[in-house]
């Protein structure tokens, strides 16, 4: 019998290491040629590693979540005949996988239970008076009662030395110093002390790294503005009522996308990325809008490319297609990168203000909040209007507060008079 060593393959594009996100085998498992053994994840793709031989797994060289260098031993397989080592050339499966940015389906992360905290038997205070009867209310000042409550001390257990059997601060201090006994709680309301550790791997790790990068390197300025969307909502309802069978239902996002396109034409400095290592801001004539999308695997940002060349219906259709692809894990790699500005929306969940984190290396992100019906004074009376907040963040190194305000005010004007969105020029 021989031994065959499979090393971390070259996953291409200068990637020197990858994160192990899945094992499909364990020691002792029989394997066949082309059987998928593991999956690794780079910053752009998930790659499956197939077996080049038949045999039995002897050894696994990493745990889920480990970062493994290219060419490092990953797996040892017992085989019939002489042993060997897998070729270090890019594996066919890996090359194909790079064509797709298959999001790692975050399988439930193994939770490592931690042993329940052992109940500590408190030392019984010497000379402590027997506990009072439940109906007996110990005498103590409000200050002593508050301190006892905060310390979890049942005052009925505290010996009193004060006048008329009153419990003093010194009595409480001495009781605590001897070891306070936790207050008994009714059945069903018992305290829980268990904890669990969950290793952050796969897409969640990528999200965490991306957020840390953006938060640590970009000084954010967040600007919140109230927008009256009553007329826009009326227009949206009318357009949805008359849409053709092959047209998607319009949400507020396609309108916002069109308003963004129009505004970015006037303020190209916001449709940009900033390479702070090189000190270069790149402005784009094309408008590639990232749409922050919650998927079963976590937050992803599919990109509606060339929004400047799309109609309202085309924008809606592409938005729907990409969001579905992201949630289904079928979005192509190029559909998940290359945005020049991002929209994030938590409006469906409620919340009136958010503080969006910029999608690095972009310089701006526009956040959509919940639409609420509110009374608005029109000069003579209160009238019901549909109001929504836009919570938007800007890279303050590149976008001044004044420019950020001008940008959002222009979007507000377009949304509050939606006909302007469709007027050319």
Residue pairs with C-beta under 8 A, 6 or more apart in sequence:
1 78
1 79
1 80
1 81
2 78
2 79
2 80
2 81
2 82
2 83
2 84
3 58
3 76
3 77
3 78
3 79
3 83
4 52
4 53
4 55
4 76
4 77
4 78
4 79
4 83
4 84
4 85
4 86
5 73
5 75
5 76
5 77
5 83
5 84
5 85
5 86
6 37
6 49
6 51
6 52
6 73
6 74
6 75
6 76
6 77
6 85
6 86
7 70
7 71
7 72
7 73
7 74
7 85
7 86
7 88
8 17
8 18
8 40
8 68
8 69
8 70
8 71
8 72
8 74
9 47
9 49
9 70
9 86
9 88
9 89
9 90
9 91
9 94
10 70
10 71
10 88
10 89
10 90
10 94
11 18
11 40
11 42
11 45
11 47
11 70
11 90
11 94
11 98
12 90
12 94
12 95
12 98
13 42
13 44
13 98
15 42
15 70
16 69
16 70
17 67
17 68
17 69
17 70
18 40
18 41
18 42
18 47
18 67
18 68
18 70
19 40
19 41
19 42
19 65
19 66
19 67
19 68
19 201
19 202
19 205
20 38
20 39
20 40
20 62
20 63
20 64
20 65
20 66
20 67
20 68
20 74
21 39
21 40
21 41
21 46
21 64
21 65
21 104
21 201
21 202
22 38
22 39
22 64
22 104
22 107
23 37
23 38
23 60
23 64
24 35
24 36
24 37
24 38
24 39
25 31
25 35
25 37
25 38
25 57
25 60
25 75
26 57
26 60
27 57
27 58
27 59
27 60
28 56
28 57
29 56
29 57
30 54
30 55
30 56
30 57
31 37
31 51
31 53
31 54
31 55
31 56
31 57
31 77
32 51
32 54
33 50
33 51
33 52
33 53
33 54
34 50
34 51
35 50
35 51
36 48
36 49
36 50
36 51
36 93
37 49
37 50
37 51
37 57
37 75
38 48
38 49
38 74
38 75
39 46
39 47
39 48
39 49
39 104
40 46
40 47
40 49
40 68
41 47
41 104
41 202
41 203
41 206
43 206
44 98
44 101
44 333
44 337
45 97
45 98
45 100
45 101
45 102
45 333
46 97
46 101
46 102
46 103
46 104
47 91
47 93
47 94
47 97
47 98
48 93
48 94
48 97
49 74
49 75
49 91
49 93
49 94
50 91
50 93
51 77
52 86
52 87
53 77
53 79
54 79
54 80
55 77
55 78
55 79
55 80
56 77
56 78
57 75
57 76
57 77
57 78
58 76
58 77
58 78
59 75
59 76
60 74
60 75
61 68
61 72
61 73
61 74
61 75
61 76
62 68
62 74
64 110
64 199
64 201
65 199
65 200
65 201
65 202
65 205
68 74
71 88
98 333
99 332
99 333
100 330
100 332
100 333
101 331
101 332
101 333
101 335
101 336
101 337
102 329
102 330
103 203
103 295
103 297
103 298
103 300
103 326
103 329
103 331
104 202
104 203
104 297
105 296
105 297
105 329
106 202
106 203
106 204
106 296
106 297
106 298
109 198
109 199
109 200
109 201
109 204
110 198
110 199
111 196
111 197
111 198
112 196
112 197
112 198
112 199
113 194
113 196
114 194
114 195
114 196
114 197
116 193
116 194
117 193
117 194
122 179
122 180
122 181
122 182
123 178
123 179
124 179
125 174
125 175
125 178
125 179
126 178
127 159
128 157
128 158
128 159
128 175
128 178
129 157
129 158
129 159
129 160
131 154
131 156
131 157
132 138
132 156
132 157
134 156
136 156
138 155
138 156
138 158
138 160
138 165
138 167
139 160
139 162
139 164
139 165
139 166
139 167
140 148
140 155
140 160
140 166
140 167
140 172
141 166
143 169
144 155
144 167
144 168
144 169
144 172
145 155
147 169
147 172
148 154
148 155
148 158
148 172
151 172
151 176
151 180
152 180
152 182
152 183
153 172
153 175
153 176
153 180
153 181
153 183
154 181
154 183
154 184
155 167
155 172
157 175
157 181
158 167
158 171
158 172
158 175
159 167
159 171
159 175
160 166
160 167
160 168
160 171
161 168
161 170
161 171
162 168
162 171
182 191
185 191
200 208
202 297
203 297
203 298
203 300
204 298
207 298
207 299
210 359
210 360
211 357
213 360
214 357
214 358
214 359
214 360
215 357
217 276
217 360
218 358
218 360
218 395
218 397
219 395
219 396
219 397
220 355
220 357
220 358
220 393
220 394
220 395
220 396
221 393
221 394
221 396
221 399
221 401
221 404
222 355
222 356
222 391
222 392
222 393
222 394
223 391
223 392
223 393
223 394
223 401
223 404
223 405
223 408
224 353
224 389
224 390
224 391
224 392
225 389
225 390
225 392
225 408
225 409
225 412
226 387
226 388
226 389
227 387
227 388
227 389
227 390
227 411
227 412
227 415
227 416
228 376
228 385
228 386
228 387
228 416
229 252
229 371
229 386
229 387
229 388
229 415
229 416
230 385
230 386
231 416
231 417
231 418
232 252
232 255
232 415
232 416
232 418
233 252
233 371
233 386
235 418
236 250
236 251
236 252
236 255
239 250
239 312
240 249
240 250
243 249
243 250
243 313
247 313
247 316
247 317
248 313
248 316
248 317
248 320
249 316
250 312
250 313
250 316
251 316
251 319
252 347
252 368
252 371
252 388
253 291
253 316
253 319
253 343
253 345
253 368
254 312
254 313
254 315
254 316
254 319
255 312
255 415
255 418
255 421
256 343
256 366
256 368
256 411
256 415
257 289
257 304
257 307
257 310
257 315
257 319
257 343
258 307
258 312
258 315
258 421
258 422
259 411
259 414
259 415
259 421
260 287
260 289
260 307
260 341
260 343
260 366
260 411
261 287
261 307
261 308
262 414
262 420
262 421
263 270
263 407
263 410
263 411
263 414
264 270
264 271
264 287
264 341
265 308
266 410
267 403
267 406
267 407
267 410
268 283
268 284
268 285
269 281
269 283
269 363
269 398
269 399
269 403
270 341
270 363
270 364
270 394
270 399
270 403
270 407
271 283
271 284
271 287
271 340
271 341
271 364
272 281
272 282
272 283
272 284
272 340
272 362
272 363
272 398
273 281
273 282
273 284
273 340
273 361
273 362
273 363
274 280
274 281
274 282
274 361
274 362
274 363
274 395
274 397
274 398
275 281
275 282
275 361
276 361
276 397
281 363
281 398
284 340
285 308
286 305
286 306
286 308
286 340
287 306
287 307
287 308
287 340
287 341
288 303
288 304
288 305
288 306
288 307
288 338
288 339
288 340
288 341
289 303
289 304
289 307
289 339
289 340
289 341
289 342
289 343
290 301
290 302
290 303
290 304
290 339
290 341
290 342
290 343
290 359
290 362
291 301
291 302
291 303
291 304
291 319
291 322
291 323
291 342
291 343
292 299
292 300
292 301
292 342
292 343
292 344
292 345
292 359
293 299
293 300
293 301
293 302
293 322
293 323
293 326
293 327
295 326
295 327
295 329
296 327
297 329
300 326
300 331
300 336
301 336
301 339
301 342
301 359
302 322
302 323
302 325
302 326
302 331
302 335
302 336
303 322
303 335
303 336
303 337
303 338
303 339
304 310
304 315
304 318
304 319
304 322
305 338
307 315
310 318
312 421
312 422
322 331
322 335
325 331
325 332
325 335
326 335
326 336
339 359
339 362
340 362
341 362
341 364
341 365
341 366
342 358
342 359
342 362
342 364
342 365
342 366
343 365
343 366
343 367
343 368
344 354
344 356
344 365
344 366
344 367
344 368
345 367
345 368
346 354
346 367
346 368
346 369
346 370
347 368
347 369
347 370
347 371
347 388
348 370
349 370
350 370
351 369
351 370
352 369
352 370
352 372
352 389
353 369
353 389
353 391
354 367
354 369
354 391
355 391
355 393
356 365
356 366
356 367
356 391
356 392
356 393
357 365
357 393
358 364
358 365
358 393
358 394
358 395
359 365
362 395
363 394
363 395
363 398
363 399
364 392
364 393
364 394
364 395
364 399
364 404
364 407
365 392
365 393
366 390
366 392
366 408
366 411
367 390
367 391
367 392
367 393
368 388
368 390
369 388
369 389
369 390
369 391
370 388
370 389
371 386
371 387
371 388
372 386
372 387
372 388
373 384
373 385
373 386
373 387
374 384
374 385
374 386
374 387
375 382
375 383
375 384
375 385
376 382
376 383
376 384
376 385
376 387
390 408
390 411
390 412
392 404
392 407
392 408
394 403
394 404
394 407
399 407
413 420
414 420
414 421
415 421
